[in-house]
C-alpha cells in the first residue's frame, strides 16, 4: 500500500502545471521515467507508444508552429515537452515483445483492431509517463491543444507513428496553478453492477 505522501504526489495533490521553474530536467531523469513507464501493462505487451522528448532549442522551434496560442508560452518555457505518439504498426514488434505466440497476425488480419489497440494502449502508456514523472519528483502538464498534422510532419514523417498528445515536464511553479476544479462524486461517475 502506498503511503499518503506517495498518493499525494501521484494523484491527490498533483496538479496540471502551466508555469515552470528554470530548473533543468536531465537525460538521466528522462531515462528513469521511461524505465518506469515501460513496465506498465499493455494488451499483448504491445507497447505502441513512442516518445519524443523535446528538450533542445532546435526541437522546441520545430514544435512551435504546431502549438495552439494557449499552449505556446508554457511549452517553450518547460524544460521538456514530450510528444506521445502511437506506432500504428506496433504489431511489427510483437515477435520481440510477445514471443510465445503469433500475436502479430491478430492485428495484421484486422486493421480496425490494430488501430483501436494502438490508440488505447498508447494513451495508457502516456498516462504511465505522467505518473512516472511525478514518481521521480517532477511535475507534468498534459495538453491536446496542437496541430497533429504539423507535429506528425515535423517529427514522424515517413513513419507509422502518429501523435496523440503532448505533456510538458519539469519543476512546476505554483504561481501558474489555477484553482483546483471540482471532480464528479462517486454516485455521478460510477455504478456497481
N, C-alpha and C positions, 0 to 999 in steps of 0.2 A: 504494500500500500504506500502510495506517495505521501509525503508529509505536506503540511499546509503551505510551506514555502514553495515547494515544487508545483503544487496545484495553482498557487497564485501566479507563479512565473509563466506557466503554460496557458492558463485559462482565466482564472478569476480576477487577476489584476492586470493581465496582458491587454494591451491597447493597440489599435492601429495607429502607427506613428505617421505624422505629417511633417515633422521638422527634425533635423538631425544635428547632433553634435559633430564637430570636426575631428572626431577620433577615427582612425582608420580601422578597417577590418583586414586581417591578414589572410594570406593564402592558406596558412595552416588552419585558421578558423573555418574557411570555406571548405577545405578538405574534410575537416571534422564533421561539419554539417552534413556533407554528402555521405560520409562513412556511417552516420547515424540513420539518415533518412532512407538509405538504400536497403536497410534491414527491415523496413516496414513491409507487410504483406501486400501482394497484388495477385489478381487472378492468374493462375497457372505460372506464378512468378514472372509475369510478363514484363514488368518494369519498363513501361513505354515512355516515361518522362525523360526528357533531355533538357539539360540546364545550361544556359549561357550566363555566366557571372560577369556582368558588365561593370568593370572597375576602373578602366583606363579612361583618360580624357578622350582618346580616339573612339573608344567604344561608346562613350556617352554621346559624342557628337553624331555617331552613326544611328543611335537610338532616338535622338532629339526630334527629328521630323515626324516620328510616329506617335509622339506623346500628345495627349489632349492638353489644352491650356491649363486645366486644373491640376494636372499631374506633372507638368514640366519642371517647375522650380524645385519641388521636393525631390524629384528623381535626379535632377542634376546635382543637388546637394547631398544626396545619400551616398555613403561610401560604396555601396554595391546595389545594383538593380539586377535582379535575376529574371531572365526570360524563362518561364516554364513552358517548354514546348512538349509536344506529343509526337512520337515517331509512329506514323500511321502504318509503317511496315515493321512494327515491333516484333512480329512473329518470326522474322528472319533470325532473331537472336534466341528463339526458343530451343533449338537444339543445344545451345550452351546453357541456358537458364532452366530448362525443364527437360533434362536429357533422358529421363526414364520412359518416355513415350513420345509419339509423334504428334505433339500438340500444334505444331506449325500447320498441319493440314486442317485443323479445326477452323482456322482463320482464313487460310487461302481459299477454302471452299465456300466461305460466307463473308463477302465484303462488309455487309451490314453488321455482322457480329464483330468483325475486326475493328470497325470504326467505333462502335459502342464500347467495346472493351478498352480500346486505346484511350478514348476520351475519359471514361470513368476512372480507370486506373492511373492515368497521367495526372488527373485532377487530384486524386487521392495522394499521389506522391508529392504534389505541390503543397498539400496540407502537411504532409510529413516534413517537408522542408521548413515550413513556418514553425512547427513545433520543435524541430531540431535546432533551429537558430535560437529560439527562446531558451532551449535547454542548455545551450552553451553561453548564455548570458547576453545575447544580442536582442534587438528589437526588430520588428517587421512592420511593413505596411503594404498589404496586397492591393492590387489595382487591376481594373479592367478597362480603364479609360485610355485606349490606344488604338491605333490603326493596325489591325492584324496583318493586312496585306503588305503594308510597308515594313513591318517587323520581319515577316516571312521573307520578303525580298532582300532585306539588308543582312539577315543573319542565317537564313535557311535555304536560300536559293539553290536549286539543283538537288535538294534532298527530299526525303519523305517526311520531314518534320514540319509541323505547323504550330504556331504559337497558341497558347491557351490563356495565360495571364501573366502579369508582372508582379514582382514583390521586391520592394526596397528592403535592405538590411543594413543595420548599423546600430549606433547608440542613439536612441531617441531623445529628443529634447522635450521635456514635459510642457514647455511653453507652447508647443504646437498641438497639444491634445485638445480635442473637442470634449464637451461634457459627455459622460457615458450615457448612452441611449438605453431605453428600456428593452427588455427581452420578453418574448412571449412566455406566459406561465405554462407549467406542465399541462394543465387542463386544456389550453388552446392549441398546443402543439403536439400532444401525444395522445395515443389511445392504447389501452391494454386490451388485447383480444385473446 
